[in-house]
């Protein structure tokens, strides 16, 4: 299936989508909306008009403009709860930290990456989790990076901090499983998003190539021979958020066209 449609039923569900105004987060929000979910979409730049233009139903969508590093997570969750009731689904997406190598980054860069990739998700989960525990049902799905499987060049902040986030998520999965809450991660390969295009452009500058040449070289390393589409990635998120994934927790689902070449 292509586009924003989904075969999963999310009628009566309330999903909090962090980083849901663009890229993989927006694609995931569209999938859940197509299944009937009520959505609270959070990002620094989200607007009701923007989400409506993307096809999200106004009557089932709340846009909350916030920086998750700075916002009071408890107040954020309460706003969502006041609009659509208890939260049973949490999608953690959003942009990554600045690119760079070990020697090019300072303490402020490391601190900012820690707050963005680890501390902010911890705060959001802590605020949303009680609704799921009270209902004895919940889904937490985090968009990670292929760097948790294979470190990516020039992305040391993402490689290090997302690995820490993965450890937190897998530990949490074991802790909350008795309450009917599942916690999983989704690992994108080369999905055709603004961030991937930006990374290709940066690589082109470093290597004195064109972005098209960088993309062609990257695609040649992918067994399926192309970059993925955002809606293909979102289908994996929708599955893990659905009731069909009731026996899946503490797992990583790779959506990469066969790119990641590891045994674990």
N, C-alpha and C positions, 0 to 999 in steps of 0.2 A: 504494500500500500504506500502511495506517495501522498504528499500534502499533509494537512494537519489532522486528518481523520484518524480515528482509533477504534479498535474493536473492544476496548475495555470500558466497563461501566463505572463511572465516577459520580453518578447521580446521588445527591445527598451528602457528598464529600466536600470538605473544605481544605484546600491546599494553600499553604503559605509558600510562595515561590520567591526565593532570594536571588537577586540578579536577574529578574525575569523580564526586563524591558528590551533585551537585545540578545543576539547570539543563541547559544544553546539553552539558556534559561527561558527566553521567549518561545523558542520552539517547543520546549517542554510544557510551558503554560498553555500553548495552543492545543497540544495533544490532550491535556487534562480537561480543558474547556470543551473540546469536541466530545468528550465522554460525559459531559454534564456537570463537571465539578464547579463549585464556587471557588473563586480565586482571590487571594490577596497577593498582589505583585509588588515587590519592594526593589527599588534601586535609587541611585542618586538623581536620575534624570527622568524617571517614569512619570507619565501624565495620563489621565483618563482618555484624553483625545488620542494620544499616541497608541494606547492599547486598543482603543476602538478602531483606529485605522488599520491595525494589524488583524482585525477580525474577532477580537475577544468581546464577548457579549457584555454590554454595560451593566445589565441588571444582575450579573453574576460575577462582576469583577470590581475589586477595590484597588486603586493605585495609591501606594504610600511612598512618598519621596523621602528617602533617608540614606545616610551613610552608615552601614552596619558596623563600622569600626567605632563610630562616635555615638550612635543612637542608644537610648535606654531600651534594651531588648524587651524588658517586661512591659513597658508602655507600648511598644510596637505590637507585641502579641495581643495586648488588651484591645488595641484599636481594631485589629483583625477579628478578634473574637466578638467584639461589639457589633461588627457589621454582619458576620455570617455564622456566628456560633463557634463552638470548640473546633480546634484544629486537629485533623487526623492525619494530615500529610504535610511533610516538610521537604521541599526541594532546595538544596543548597548549590547555587551556581554563582556566576559572576566572573569578573576579570581576574587576571593574575598579577603578580608583582612585576616590577621592572626587570627587563633582561639584564644580563651582565655576567662577568666572570668573578671568581673569588677576589682577585686583586683590585677589581674595579668598584667594589661595593664597600660601603662604610657601615658603621653601627646603626645609623638611622635607617638605612635601607633594610637591614636585617630586622630591626624592630618593627618597621612598617609592614614587612612581609609576614612576620609572626602575628601581628594584630589582625591583618586581613585574612590570612589563610587558616589560622588556628584559633585565636582568641575570639574573634567575631562569631564563627560558627558555634563555638562552645556556648557563648552567651545566648544565641538564638535557640539552640537545642534546649538549653536549660529552661528557657522561658516557655517553650512550646510543648515540651515532653509531658508535663502533668496532665494536659488534656488527653493525650494518648493513653497514659497509664490509667486514668480514671475510666476511659472507655474500654480498656483491655484490648485496644486495637490501635495501630499506628504504623505509618510508613515514613522512614527517613531515607532520602536518596541524595547522595552527594556527588556532584560532578567533580572529578579529580583531574588527573593528567597522566599521560603515558609515562611521564617522568617518575611515577611511583613504581614502574616496572623496569624502565630503562632510562637512566639519567639523560636528559636532553642537553645538547651543547648550548652554552650562553644563557642557561636558565637555572643557575645554581640555587637561587632563592626558591623558585617553584619546586625544584627537585627535593630540596631539603625540607621545606615546611609542609608540602603536601604529603610527604612520607609521614611526618608527624601527625597530620590530620587523619591519615589512614589508620595509624596505630590507635588513635583516640576512637575512631568510628568502630573499628573491629572490637575493641574492648567494650565499648558501649553496647554493641550488638549482643554480647554475651550477658551483660547486666540486665538488659530490658526484655530479653526474649520471653521470660516467664510472664510478662504483662501483655504479650501479644503484639509487641512492637518490633518491627524488623528494621535493620539498618544496613544499607548497602551502598556501594560506590559504583560509579560508571566511569570508565576510562575512555576518553575519546582519542582516536588516532588523528589523522589529518582531516579534520572536518572543515568544510569551506565556510569559514566565519571571518568576520573582520579581524579578529585577533590573529588567526593563522595567516591571513593575507598580509597583515602588518609584519609578522615575524618573517615571512618570505621576503618582504621588501627590505627589511633590515639585513637579512642574509645576503641579498643581492648587492647591497651597498658594500658590505664587508668583503665580498668575493669578486667585486667588479663584474657582476653579471646582471642580467635583467630579471625582474620578478618572474617572468614567464619561464626563463631557463631554470630558475630555482624550483619552480613548481613542477616542471617536466621531470627534473632529476628526482624530486621527492616522489612523484607518482610512479616512477620506475621502480621504487623500492617497495611499493604496496602490491601484494599479490593480486588484488582486484583491479589494480591499474588506474585508480582515480581517487580523488578526494571524496570523502563522504558528504552527504547532505545533512543539514541540521535536522530535518524531519526524520531521517533514518536514526540519528542519535536519539531523538526525543521518543521514538518508539520503544527504545530500551528503557528509558526513564519511566515511561508510562507502564510498562510491564512490571517493573520493580515496585511501582506505587500502587499497583492493582491488587485485588484480592487473589488473583491467579498466582501471585508470587508468595503465597502464604508459608511456604517451606524454604524460602531463600532468605538467609540473613548472614551478615558478616562476610559477604561476598563482593568480588570485583567483577563487573561485566565489561569486557573489552569490546568497543565498537570502533574497529580500526581497519577493516578490510584485510585483516591478516598481517598487518604491519608488525605488531609486537611479537618478537620471536624469543619467548622465554618458556621454560617448562613449568613455572609456578606463577 
